[in-house]
Amino acid sequence: MYRFGQVLDRTEQFLDHMEHGIPVQVYYRKHHMDIGFIQGISRHFIKIGGLYYSRKLYVFISRPGY
């Protein structure tokens, strides 16, 4: 199980969130950018809400129960 606020950085974590419909919050530096469900995953990007976010530039936070 994932904790509310846990940082996601491994492909397995992103796959779990996509498979189980767990929301993910996206931050750039310390600024909230988006929250939603993962629609796609690649080595370099995470797709949320039709937008692609770089795995190197953004921080992804688990939001179970949101």
mmJSON file of the N, C-alpha and C atoms, coordinates in Angstrom:
{"data_MODEL":{"atom_site":{
"group_PDB":["ATOM","ATOM","ATOM","ATOM","ATOM","ATOM","ATOM","ATOM","ATOM","ATOM","ATOM","ATOM","ATOM","ATOM","ATOM","ATOM","ATOM","ATOM","ATOM","ATOM","ATOM","ATOM","ATOM","ATOM","ATOM","ATOM","ATOM","ATOM","ATOM","ATOM","ATOM","ATOM","ATOM","ATOM","ATOM","ATOM","ATOM","ATOM","ATOM","ATOM","ATOM","ATOM","ATOM","ATOM","ATOM","ATOM","ATOM","ATOM","ATOM","ATOM","ATOM","ATOM","ATOM","ATOM","ATOM","ATOM","ATOM","ATOM","ATOM","ATOM","ATOM","ATOM","ATOM","ATOM","ATOM","ATOM","ATOM","ATOM","ATOM","ATOM","ATOM","ATOM","ATOM","ATOM","ATOM","ATOM","ATOM","ATOM","ATOM","ATOM","ATOM","ATOM","ATOM","ATOM","ATOM","ATOM","ATOM","ATOM","ATOM","ATOM","ATOM","ATOM","ATOM","ATOM","ATOM","ATOM","ATOM","ATOM","ATOM","ATOM","ATOM","ATOM","ATOM","ATOM","ATOM","ATOM","ATOM","ATOM","ATOM","ATOM","ATOM","ATOM","ATOM","ATOM","ATOM","ATOM","ATOM","ATOM","ATOM","ATOM","ATOM","ATOM","ATOM","ATOM","ATOM","ATOM","ATOM","ATOM","ATOM","ATOM","ATOM","ATOM","ATOM","ATOM","ATOM","ATOM","ATOM","ATOM","ATOM","ATOM","ATOM","ATOM","ATOM","ATOM","ATOM","ATOM","ATOM","ATOM","ATOM","ATOM","ATOM","ATOM","ATOM","ATOM","ATOM","ATOM","ATOM","ATOM","ATOM","ATOM","ATOM","ATOM","ATOM","ATOM","ATOM","ATOM","ATOM","ATOM","ATOM","ATOM","ATOM","ATOM","ATOM","ATOM","ATOM","ATOM","ATOM","ATOM","ATOM","ATOM","ATOM","ATOM","ATOM","ATOM","ATOM","ATOM","ATOM","ATOM","ATOM","ATOM","ATOM","ATOM","ATOM","ATOM","ATOM","ATOM","ATOM","ATOM"],
"id":[1,2,3,4,5,6,7,8,9,10,11,12,13,14,15,16,17,18,19,20,21,22,23,24,25,26,27,28,29,30,31,32,33,34,35,36,37,38,39,40,41,42,43,44,45,46,47,48,49,50,51,52,53,54,55,56,57,58,59,60,61,62,63,64,65,66,67,68,69,70,71,72,73,74,75,76,77,78,79,80,81,82,83,84,85,86,87,88,89,90,91,92,93,94,95,96,97,98,99,100,101,102,103,104,105,106,107,108,109,110,111,112,113,114,115,116,117,118,119,120,121,122,123,124,125,126,127,128,129,130,131,132,133,134,135,136,137,138,139,140,141,142,143,144,145,146,147,148,149,150,151,152,153,154,155,156,157,158,159,160,161,162,163,164,165,166,167,168,169,170,171,172,173,174,175,176,177,178,179,180,181,182,183,184,185,186,187,188,189,190,191,192,193,194,195,196,197,198],
"type_symbol":["N","C","C","N","C","C","N","C","C","N","C","C","N","C","C","N","C","C","N","C","C","N","C","C","N","C","C","N","C","C","N","C","C","N","C","C","N","C","C","N","C","C","N","C","C","N","C","C","N","C","C","N","C","C","N","C","C","N","C","C","N","C","C","N","C","C","N","C","C","N","C","C","N","C","C","N","C","C","N","C","C","N","C","C","N","C","C","N","C","C","N","C","C","N","C","C","N","C","C","N","C","C","N","C","C","N","C","C","N","C","C","N","C","C","N","C","C","N","C","C","N","C","C","N","C","C","N","C","C","N","C","C","N","C","C","N","C","C","N","C","C","N","C","C","N","C","C","N","C","C","N","C","C","N","C","C","N","C","C","N","C","C","N","C","C","N","C","C","N","C","C","N","C","C","N","C","C","N","C","C","N","C","C","N","C","C","N","C","C","N","C","C","N","C","C","N","C","C"],
"label_atom_id":["N","CA","C","N","CA","C","N","CA","C","N","CA","C","N","CA","C","N","CA","C","N","CA","C","N","CA","C","N","CA","C","N","CA","C","N","CA","C","N","CA","C","N","CA","C","N","CA","C","N","CA","C","N","CA","C","N","CA","C","N","CA","C","N","CA","C","N","CA","C","N","CA","C","N","CA","C","N","CA","C","N","CA","C","N","CA","C","N","CA","C","N","CA","C","N","CA","C","N","CA","C","N","CA","C","N","CA","C","N","CA","C","N","CA","C","N","CA","C","N","CA","C","N","CA","C","N","CA","C","N","CA","C","N","CA","C","N","CA","C","N","CA","C","N","CA","C","N","CA","C","N","CA","C","N","CA","C","N","CA","C","N","CA","C","N","CA","C","N","CA","C","N","CA","C","N","CA","C","N","CA","C","N","CA","C","N","CA","C","N","CA","C","N","CA","C","N","CA","C","N","CA","C","N","CA","C","N","CA","C","N","CA","C","N","CA","C","N","CA","C","N","CA","C","N","CA","C","N","CA","C"],
"label_alt_id":[null,null,null,null,null,null,null,null,null,null,null,null,null,null,null,null,null,null,null,null,null,null,null,null,null,null,null,null,null,null,null,null,null,null,null,null,null,null,null,null,null,null,null,null,null,null,null,null,null,null,null,null,null,null,null,null,null,null,null,null,null,null,null,null,null,null,null,null,null,null,null,null,null,null,null,null,null,null,null,null,null,null,null,null,null,null,null,null,null,null,null,null,null,null,null,null,null,null,null,null,null,null,null,null,null,null,null,null,null,null,null,null,null,null,null,null,null,null,null,null,null,null,null,null,null,null,null,null,null,null,null,null,null,null,null,null,null,null,null,null,null,null,null,null,null,null,null,null,null,null,null,null,null,null,null,null,null,null,null,null,null,null,null,null,null,null,null,null,null,null,null,null,null,null,null,null,null,null,null,null,null,null,null,null,null,null,null,null,null,null,null,null,null,null,null,null,null,null],
"label_comp_id":["MET","MET","MET","TYR","TYR","TYR","ARG","ARG","ARG","PHE","PHE","PHE","GLY","GLY","GLY","GLN","GLN","GLN","VAL","VAL","VAL","LEU","LEU","LEU","ASP","ASP","ASP","ARG","ARG","ARG","THR","THR","THR","GLU","GLU","GLU","GLN","GLN","GLN","PHE","PHE","PHE","LEU","LEU","LEU","ASP","ASP","ASP","HIS","HIS","HIS","MET","MET","MET","GLU","GLU","GLU","HIS","HIS","HIS","GLY","GLY","GLY","ILE","ILE","ILE","PRO","PRO","PRO","VAL","VAL","VAL","GLN","GLN","GLN","VAL","VAL","VAL","TYR","TYR","TYR","TYR","TYR","TYR","ARG","ARG","ARG","LYS","LYS","LYS","HIS","HIS","HIS","HIS","HIS","HIS","MET","MET","MET","ASP","ASP","ASP","ILE","ILE","ILE","GLY","GLY","GLY","PHE","PHE","PHE","ILE","ILE","ILE","GLN","GLN","GLN","GLY","GLY","GLY","ILE","ILE","ILE","SER","SER","SER","ARG","ARG","ARG","HIS","HIS","HIS","PHE","PHE","PHE","ILE","ILE","ILE","LYS","LYS","LYS","ILE","ILE","ILE","GLY","GLY","GLY","GLY","GLY","GLY","LEU","LEU","LEU","TYR","TYR","TYR","TYR","TYR","TYR","SER","SER","SER","ARG","ARG","ARG","LYS","LYS","LYS","LEU","LEU","LEU","TYR","TYR","TYR","VAL","VAL","VAL","PHE","PHE","PHE","ILE","ILE","ILE","SER","SER","SER","ARG","ARG","ARG","PRO","PRO","PRO","GLY","GLY","GLY","TYR","TYR","TYR"],
"label_asym_id":["A","A","A","A","A","A","A","A","A","A","A","A","A","A","A","A","A","A","A","A","A","A","A","A","A","A","A","A","A","A","A","A","A","A","A","A","A","A","A","A","A","A","A","A","A","A","A","A","A","A","A","A","A","A","A","A","A","A","A","A","A","A","A","A","A","A","A","A","A","A","A","A","A","A","A","A","A","A","A","A","A","A","A","A","A","A","A","A","A","A","A","A","A","A","A","A","A","A","A","A","A","A","A","A","A","A","A","A","A","A","A","A","A","A","A","A","A","A","A","A","A","A","A","A","A","A","A","A","A","A","A","A","A","A","A","A","A","A","A","A","A","A","A","A","A","A","A","A","A","A","A","A","A","A","A","A","A","A","A","A","A","A","A","A","A","A","A","A","A","A","A","A","A","A","A","A","A","A","A","A","A","A","A","A","A","A","A","A","A","A","A","A","A","A","A","A","A","A"],
"label_entity_id":["1","1","1","1","1","1","1","1","1","1","1","1","1","1","1","1","1","1","1","1","1","1","1","1","1","1","1","1","1","1","1","1","1","1","1","1","1","1","1","1","1","1","1","1","1","1","1","1","1","1","1","1","1","1","1","1","1","1","1","1","1","1","1","1","1","1","1","1","1","1","1","1","1","1","1","1","1","1","1","1","1","1","1","1","1","1","1","1","1","1","1","1","1","1","1","1","1","1","1","1","1","1","1","1","1","1","1","1","1","1","1","1","1","1","1","1","1","1","1","1","1","1","1","1","1","1","1","1","1","1","1","1","1","1","1","1","1","1","1","1","1","1","1","1","1","1","1","1","1","1","1","1","1","1","1","1","1","1","1","1","1","1","1","1","1","1","1","1","1","1","1","1","1","1","1","1","1","1","1","1","1","1","1","1","1","1","1","1","1","1","1","1","1","1","1","1","1","1"],
"label_seq_id":[1,1,1,2,2,2,3,3,3,4,4,4,5,5,5,6,6,6,7,7,7,8,8,8,9,9,9,10,10,10,11,11,11,12,12,12,13,13,13,14,14,14,15,15,15,16,16,16,17,17,17,18,18,18,19,19,19,20,20,20,21,21,21,22,22,22,23,23,23,24,24,24,25,25,25,26,26,26,27,27,27,28,28,28,29,29,29,30,30,30,31,31,31,32,32,32,33,33,33,34,34,34,35,35,35,36,36,36,37,37,37,38,38,38,39,39,39,40,40,40,41,41,41,42,42,42,43,43,43,44,44,44,45,45,45,46,46,46,47,47,47,48,48,48,49,49,49,50,50,50,51,51,51,52,52,52,53,53,53,54,54,54,55,55,55,56,56,56,57,57,57,58,58,58,59,59,59,60,60,60,61,61,61,62,62,62,63,63,63,64,64,64,65,65,65,66,66,66],
"pdbx_PDB_ins_code":[null,null,null,null,null,null,null,null,null,null,null,null,null,null,null,null,null,null,null,null,null,null,null,null,null,null,null,null,null,null,null,null,null,null,null,null,null,null,null,null,null,null,null,null,null,null,null,null,null,null,null,null,null,null,null,null,null,null,null,null,null,null,null,null,null,null,null,null,null,null,null,null,null,null,null,null,null,null,null,null,null,null,null,null,null,null,null,null,null,null,null,null,null,null,null,null,null,null,null,null,null,null,null,null,null,null,null,null,null,null,null,null,null,null,null,null,null,null,null,null,null,null,null,null,null,null,null,null,null,null,null,null,null,null,null,null,null,null,null,null,null,null,null,null,null,null,null,null,null,null,null,null,null,null,null,null,null,null,null,null,null,null,null,null,null,null,null,null,null,null,null,null,null,null,null,null,null,null,null,null,null,null,null,null,null,null,null,null,null,null,null,null,null,null,null,null,null,null],
"Cartn_x":[0.837,0.0,0.877,0.394,1.138,0.624,1.551,1.202,0.758,-0.153,-0.562,0.661,1.086,2.241,3.553,3.524,4.748,5.235,6.539,7.13,7.265,6.859,6.962,8.143,8.989,10.126,10.494,9.862,10.172,9.023,9.364,8.369,7.293,7.689,6.722,5.666,6.093,5.158,4.148,4.624,3.73,2.749,3.239,2.369,1.286,1.647,0.661,-0.42,-0.009,-0.966,-1.889,-1.348,-2.165,-3.134,-2.657,-3.482,-4.612,-4.346,-5.319,-6.091,-5.84,-6.591,-6.325,-5.064,-4.679,-4.247,-4.813,-4.437,-2.981,-2.434,-1.053,-1.06,-0.336,-0.191,1.17,1.219,2.438,2.923,4.225,4.857,6.035,6.218,7.423,8.084,9.276,9.937,8.985,8.536,7.603,6.19,5.917,4.625,3.749,2.522,1.551,1.198,1.239,0.925,-0.361,-0.6,-1.722,-1.994,-3.178,-3.509,-4.445,-4.245,-5.096,-4.612,-5.126,-4.799,-3.807,-2.899,-1.887,-2.549,-2.292,-2.844,-1.783,-0.522,0.556,1.895,2.823,4.147,5.195,6.287,7.461,8.7,9.841,11.088,11.277,10.752,11.027,9.817,8.609,7.413,6.326,5.47,4.251,3.105,2.082,0.932,-0.194,-0.626,-1.714,-2.616,-3.901,-4.853,-4.548,-3.992,-3.685,-2.387,-1.665,-0.384,0.756,1.904,3.098,4.017,4.4,5.292,6.613,7.698,9.021,9.304,9.792,10.134,11.346,12.145,13.328,13.0,12.017,11.713,10.659,9.754,8.619,8.739,8.065,7.975,6.541,6.388,5.081,4.811,3.637,3.277,2.015,2.033,0.873,-0.211,-1.459,-2.59,-3.727,-3.468,-4.553,-5.667,-6.897,-8.03,-8.416,-7.717,-8.028,-9.315],
"Cartn_y":[-1.189,0.0,1.246,2.285,3.529,4.523,5.287,6.328,7.59,8.319,9.619,10.529,11.035,11.922,11.241,9.937,9.21,9.606,9.876,10.217,8.951,9.053,7.936,8.186,7.177,7.354,6.088,4.968,3.716,3.335,2.734,2.338,1.452,0.545,-0.358,0.425,1.508,2.335,3.003,3.52,4.155,3.131,1.924,0.872,0.498,0.38,0.094,1.165,2.417,3.52,3.521,3.236,3.191,2.005,0.843,-0.367,-0.279,0.333,0.376,1.695,2.613,3.869,4.754,4.82,5.664,7.022,8.114,9.44,9.801,10.618,11.09,12.611,13.268,14.721,15.036,16.053,16.428,17.781,17.841,19.08,19.415,20.701,21.206,22.141,21.768,22.421,22.311,23.314,23.152,23.609,23.691,24.194,23.061,23.018,22.038,22.339,21.299,21.48,20.768,19.575,18.766,17.656,17.071,15.859,15.052,13.74,12.901,11.474,10.733,9.318,9.114,8.192,7.898,7.185,7.701,7.13,6.408,6.706,6.073,6.292,5.371,5.402,5.04,5.792,5.423,5.674,5.385,5.617,7.074,7.967,9.392,10.242,9.717,10.517,9.732,10.494,9.977,10.792,10.115,10.806,10.851,12.08,12.324,13.385,13.082,14.062,14.519,13.633,13.97,14.74,15.032,15.747,14.818,15.051,14.263,15.057,14.446,15.078,14.319,15.051,14.455,13.869,12.647,12.0,12.663,13.378,14.058,15.443,16.119,17.49,17.604,16.649,16.729,15.707,16.008,15.089,14.583,13.281,12.637,12.112,12.457,12.143,11.273,10.203,9.334,10.022,9.919,10.51,9.505,8.334,7.367,7.965,7.699,8.209,9.632,10.264,11.66,11.727],
"Cartn_z":[0.0,0.0,0.0,-0.606,-0.686,0.351,0.899,1.871,1.131,1.732,1.203,1.248,0.106,0.041,-0.3,-0.546,-0.882,-2.272,-2.394,-3.686,-4.522,-5.784,-6.72,-7.647,-7.811,-8.707,-9.478,-9.172,-9.859,-10.796,-11.915,-12.906,-12.285,-11.4,-10.759,-9.969,-9.326,-8.565,-9.498,-10.624,-11.589,-12.169,-12.462,-12.99,-11.986,-10.711,-9.66,-9.613,-9.672,-9.611,-10.832,-11.995,-13.202,-13.131,-12.747,-12.709,-11.685,-10.539,-9.453,-9.361,-10.294,-10.32,-9.11,-8.687,-7.554,-8.095,-7.612,-8.119,-7.804,-8.676,-8.545,-8.675,-7.793,-7.86,-8.458,-9.304,-10.015,-9.519,-9.204,-8.764,-9.674,-9.908,-10.567,-9.574,-9.169,-8.041,-6.871,-6.243,-5.123,-5.47,-6.774,-7.241,-7.767,-7.249,-7.724,-9.176,-10.005,-11.424,-11.845,-11.292,-11.769,-10.76,-10.847,-10.11,-10.994,-11.018,-11.85,-11.866,-12.831,-12.956,-14.093,-13.897,-14.91,-16.083,-17.273,-18.505,-19.319,-19.084,-19.831,-19.155,-19.427,-18.791,-19.835,-19.837,-20.63,-19.766,-20.305,-19.555,-19.197,-20.035,-19.871,-19.467,-19.657,-19.415,-18.689,-17.993,-17.383,-17.965,-18.484,-19.07,-18.039,-17.719,-16.774,-17.383,-17.477,-18.004,-19.415,-20.229,-21.619,-21.818,-20.727,-20.81,-20.44,-21.051,-20.757,-19.84,-18.728,-17.758,-17.718,-17.838,-17.806,-16.419,-16.387,-15.119,-14.462,-15.251,-14.695,-14.141,-14.712,-14.31,-13.213,-13.152,-12.233,-11.111,-10.01,-8.874,-8.831,-8.627,-8.619,-7.214,-6.672,-5.308,-5.303,-4.529,-4.394,-3.553,-4.03,-3.313,-3.168,-2.536,-2.357,-1.504,-1.871,-1.11,-1.435,-2.381,-2.732,-3.485],
"occupancy":[1.0,1.0,1.0,1.0,1.0,1.0,1.0,1.0,1.0,1.0,1.0,1.0,1.0,1.0,1.0,1.0,1.0,1.0,1.0,1.0,1.0,1.0,1.0,1.0,1.0,1.0,1.0,1.0,1.0,1.0,1.0,1.0,1.0,1.0,1.0,1.0,1.0,1.0,1.0,1.0,1.0,1.0,1.0,1.0,1.0,1.0,1.0,1.0,1.0,1.0,1.0,1.0,1.0,1.0,1.0,1.0,1.0,1.0,1.0,1.0,1.0,1.0,1.0,1.0,1.0,1.0,1.0,1.0,1.0,1.0,1.0,1.0,1.0,1.0,1.0,1.0,1.0,1.0,1.0,1.0,1.0,1.0,1.0,1.0,1.0,1.0,1.0,1.0,1.0,1.0,1.0,1.0,1.0,1.0,1.0,1.0,1.0,1.0,1.0,1.0,1.0,1.0,1.0,1.0,1.0,1.0,1.0,1.0,1.0,1.0,1.0,1.0,1.0,1.0,1.0,1.0,1.0,1.0,1.0,1.0,1.0,1.0,1.0,1.0,1.0,1.0,1.0,1.0,1.0,1.0,1.0,1.0,1.0,1.0,1.0,1.0,1.0,1.0,1.0,1.0,1.0,1.0,1.0,1.0,1.0,1.0,1.0,1.0,1.0,1.0,1.0,1.0,1.0,1.0,1.0,1.0,1.0,1.0,1.0,1.0,1.0,1.0,1.0,1.0,1.0,1.0,1.0,1.0,1.0,1.0,1.0,1.0,1.0,1.0,1.0,1.0,1.0,1.0,1.0,1.0,1.0,1.0,1.0,1.0,1.0,1.0,1.0,1.0,1.0,1.0,1.0,1.0,1.0,1.0,1.0,1.0,1.0,1.0],
"B_iso_or_equiv":[0.0,0.0,0.0,0.0,0.0,0.0,0.0,0.0,0.0,0.0,0.0,0.0,0.0,0.0,0.0,0.0,0.0,0.0,0.0,0.0,0.0,0.0,0.0,0.0,0.0,0.0,0.0,0.0,0.0,0.0,0.0,0.0,0.0,0.0,0.0,0.0,0.0,0.0,0.0,0.0,0.0,0.0,0.0,0.0,0.0,0.0,0.0,0.0,0.0,0.0,0.0,0.0,0.0,0.0,0.0,0.0,0.0,0.0,0.0,0.0,0.0,0.0,0.0,0.0,0.0,0.0,0.0,0.0,0.0,0.0,0.0,0.0,0.0,0.0,0.0,0.0,0.0,0.0,0.0,0.0,0.0,0.0,0.0,0.0,0.0,0.0,0.0,0.0,0.0,0.0,0.0,0.0,0.0,0.0,0.0,0.0,0.0,0.0,0.0,0.0,0.0,0.0,0.0,0.0,0.0,0.0,0.0,0.0,0.0,0.0,0.0,0.0,0.0,0.0,0.0,0.0,0.0,0.0,0.0,0.0,0.0,0.0,0.0,0.0,0.0,0.0,0.0,0.0,0.0,0.0,0.0,0.0,0.0,0.0,0.0,0.0,0.0,0.0,0.0,0.0,0.0,0.0,0.0,0.0,0.0,0.0,0.0,0.0,0.0,0.0,0.0,0.0,0.0,0.0,0.0,0.0,0.0,0.0,0.0,0.0,0.0,0.0,0.0,0.0,0.0,0.0,0.0,0.0,0.0,0.0,0.0,0.0,0.0,0.0,0.0,0.0,0.0,0.0,0.0,0.0,0.0,0.0,0.0,0.0,0.0,0.0,0.0,0.0,0.0,0.0,0.0,0.0,0.0,0.0,0.0,0.0,0.0,0.0],
"pdbx_formal_charge":[null,null,null,null,null,null,null,null,null,null,null,null,null,null,null,null,null,null,null,null,null,null,null,null,null,null,null,null,null,null,null,null,null,null,null,null,null,null,null,null,null,null,null,null,null,null,null,null,null,null,null,null,null,null,null,null,null,null,null,null,null,null,null,null,null,null,null,null,null,null,null,null,null,null,null,null,null,null,null,null,null,null,null,null,null,null,null,null,null,null,null,null,null,null,null,null,null,null,null,null,null,null,null,null,null,null,null,null,null,null,null,null,null,null,null,null,null,null,null,null,null,null,null,null,null,null,null,null,null,null,null,null,null,null,null,null,null,null,null,null,null,null,null,null,null,null,null,null,null,null,null,null,null,null,null,null,null,null,null,null,null,null,null,null,null,null,null,null,null,null,null,null,null,null,null,null,null,null,null,null,null,null,null,null,null,null,null,null,null,null,null,null,null,null,null,null,null,null],
"auth_seq_id":[1,1,1,2,2,2,3,3,3,4,4,4,5,5,5,6,6,6,7,7,7,8,8,8,9,9,9,10,10,10,11,11,11,12,12,12,13,13,13,14,14,14,15,15,15,16,16,16,17,17,17,18,18,18,19,19,19,20,20,20,21,21,21,22,22,22,23,23,23,24,24,24,25,25,25,26,26,26,27,27,27,28,28,28,29,29,29,30,30,30,31,31,31,32,32,32,33,33,33,34,34,34,35,35,35,36,36,36,37,37,37,38,38,38,39,39,39,40,40,40,41,41,41,42,42,42,43,43,43,44,44,44,45,45,45,46,46,46,47,47,47,48,48,48,49,49,49,50,50,50,51,51,51,52,52,52,53,53,53,54,54,54,55,55,55,56,56,56,57,57,57,58,58,58,59,59,59,60,60,60,61,61,61,62,62,62,63,63,63,64,64,64,65,65,65,66,66,66],
"auth_comp_id":["MET","MET","MET","TYR","TYR","TYR","ARG","ARG","ARG","PHE","PHE","PHE","GLY","GLY","GLY","GLN","GLN","GLN","VAL","VAL","VAL","LEU","LEU","LEU","ASP","ASP","ASP","ARG","ARG","ARG","THR","THR","THR","GLU","GLU","GLU","GLN","GLN","GLN","PHE","PHE","PHE","LEU","LEU","LEU","ASP","ASP","ASP","HIS","HIS","HIS","MET","MET","MET","GLU","GLU","GLU","HIS","HIS","HIS","GLY","GLY","GLY","ILE","ILE","ILE","PRO","PRO","PRO","VAL","VAL","VAL","GLN","GLN","GLN","VAL","VAL","VAL","TYR","TYR","TYR","TYR","TYR","TYR","ARG","ARG","ARG","LYS","LYS","LYS","HIS","HIS","HIS","HIS","HIS","HIS","MET","MET","MET","ASP","ASP","ASP","ILE","ILE","ILE","GLY","GLY","GLY","PHE","PHE","PHE","ILE","ILE","ILE","GLN","GLN","GLN","GLY","GLY","GLY","ILE","ILE","ILE","SER","SER","SER","ARG","ARG","ARG","HIS","HIS","HIS","PHE","PHE","PHE","ILE","ILE","ILE","LYS","LYS","LYS","ILE","ILE","ILE","GLY","GLY","GLY","GLY","GLY","GLY","LEU","LEU","LEU","TYR","TYR","TYR","TYR","TYR","TYR","SER","SER","SER","ARG","ARG","ARG","LYS","LYS","LYS","LEU","LEU","LEU","TYR","TYR","TYR","VAL","VAL","VAL","PHE","PHE","PHE","ILE","ILE","ILE","SER","SER","SER","ARG","ARG","ARG","PRO","PRO","PRO","GLY","GLY","GLY","TYR","TYR","TYR"],
"auth_asym_id":["A","A","A","A","A","A","A","A","A","A","A","A","A","A","A","A","A","A","A","A","A","A","A","A","A","A","A","A","A","A","A","A","A","A","A","A","A","A","A","A","A","A","A","A","A","A","A","A","A","A","A","A","A","A","A","A","A","A","A","A","A","A","A","A","A","A","A","A","A","A","A","A","A","A","A","A","A","A","A","A","A","A","A","A","A","A","A","A","A","A","A","A","A","A","A","A","A","A","A","A","A","A","A","A","A","A","A","A","A","A","A","A","A","A","A","A","A","A","A","A","A","A","A","A","A","A","A","A","A","A","A","A","A","A","A","A","A","A","A","A","A","A","A","A","A","A","A","A","A","A","A","A","A","A","A","A","A","A","A","A","A","A","A","A","A","A","A","A","A","A","A","A","A","A","A","A","A","A","A","A","A","A","A","A","A","A","A","A","A","A","A","A","A","A","A","A","A","A"],
"auth_atom_id":["N","CA","C","N","CA","C","N","CA","C","N","CA","C","N","CA","C","N","CA","C","N","CA","C","N","CA","C","N","CA","C","N","CA","C","N","CA","C","N","CA","C","N","CA","C","N","CA","C","N","CA","C","N","CA","C","N","CA","C","N","CA","C","N","CA","C","N","CA","C","N","CA","C","N","CA","C","N","CA","C","N","CA","C","N","CA","C","N","CA","C","N","CA","C","N","CA","C","N","CA","C","N","CA","C","N","CA","C","N","CA","C","N","CA","C","N","CA","C","N","CA","C","N","CA","C","N","CA","C","N","CA","C","N","CA","C","N","CA","C","N","CA","C","N","CA","C","N","CA","C","N","CA","C","N","CA","C","N","CA","C","N","CA","C","N","CA","C","N","CA","C","N","CA","C","N","CA","C","N","CA","C","N","CA","C","N","CA","C","N","CA","C","N","CA","C","N","CA","C","N","CA","C","N","CA","C","N","CA","C","N","CA","C","N","CA","C","N","CA","C","N","CA","C","N","CA","C","N","CA","C"],
"pdbx_PDB_model_num":[1,1,1,1,1,1,1,1,1,1,1,1,1,1,1,1,1,1,1,1,1,1,1,1,1,1,1,1,1,1,1,1,1,1,1,1,1,1,1,1,1,1,1,1,1,1,1,1,1,1,1,1,1,1,1,1,1,1,1,1,1,1,1,1,1,1,1,1,1,1,1,1,1,1,1,1,1,1,1,1,1,1,1,1,1,1,1,1,1,1,1,1,1,1,1,1,1,1,1,1,1,1,1,1,1,1,1,1,1,1,1,1,1,1,1,1,1,1,1,1,1,1,1,1,1,1,1,1,1,1,1,1,1,1,1,1,1,1,1,1,1,1,1,1,1,1,1,1,1,1,1,1,1,1,1,1,1,1,1,1,1,1,1,1,1,1,1,1,1,1,1,1,1,1,1,1,1,1,1,1,1,1,1,1,1,1,1,1,1,1,1,1,1,1,1,1,1,1]
}}}
